[in-house]
Amino acid sequence: MAEALAALEKTGECFHEAELYRLKGELLLAHSAEHQTEAEACFHQTLEVARCQQAKSLELRAAMSLSRLWQRQDKHDEARQLLTEIYDWFTEGFGTLDLQEAQALLQAMEGGKAQQPA
């Protein structure tokens, strides 16, 4: 991961930047719960990059990662609000894995209230 991020900085190629930061955050969490602050910073960086690139799918993935972390930290309202805001932007593609996972996460957070738009 360090090599990939270094290459990104060296070349200036930003195509996969958002996903690299998200994956770094996920790897930090998988390694140890002690890295929650650093992982959260990675997820925020991912959100920022994805928004600048207008990459809604990457923004959704980052929101799911951050929402899961916030749930573990008992920040349930913040997690639900962030994910709902981004999920509600979508008007199609509800058969994709990312949107299905987002819907399932929202349903888990809201006790089954989230519904797929018609």
HELIX and SHEET records of a PDB file:
HELIX    1   1 ALA A    2  THR A   11  1                                  10    
HELIX    2   2 GLU A   17  HIS A   31  1                                  15    
HELIX    3   3 ALA A   33  HIS A   35  5                                   3    
HELIX    4   4 GLN A   36  CYS A   52  1                                  17    
HELIX    5   5 LYS A   56  ARG A   72  1                                  17    
HELIX    6   6 HIS A   76  TYR A   87  1                                  12    
HELIX    7   7 LEU A   97  MET A  109  1                                  13    
END                                                                             
